[in-house]
Amino acid sequence: MIIGRVLENEKRVKFDVEIHCNNCGKNVPGGLQTGESYFQTHEFRIELDNFKKNYLCGICRDHNRRNQQ
């Protein structure tokens, strides 16, 4: 999954962060990617923290979508 911004012709940085679904608590597999110039900036850390706070796994996200319709 790509988070943040990746400029044209820019190298991507792959990293692993432990992320859990905020609804059911399941550990989310897989890593994240971002652009080399964006990685480890202040904005990146803020965006990653917000992503962790709001993340829902696919099952919980689909369940919420069905309930809203």
C-alpha positions, 0 to 999 in steps of 0.5 A, a space after each residue: 500500500 502506498 502512503 504519502 506522496 511519490 514524485 514522478 521517477 522517484 524511488 520508493 521506500 518500502 517499510 514495515 509498520 505494525 498496524 492493527 484494525 481499530 475495530 476488531 484488532 486484527 494485525 494487518 499484513 503487508 508493508 507500506 511504501 512511500 517516496 524517498 524524499 517524503 520518507 521520515 519527514 514531519 508530514 510523513 510521521 503525522 500522516 502515518 499516525 493518522 493512518 494508524 488511528 483510522 485504519 480498518 481492515 477490509 472486513 470491518 470496512 465492508 461491514 461499515 459500508 453495508 450498514 451505511 447503505 
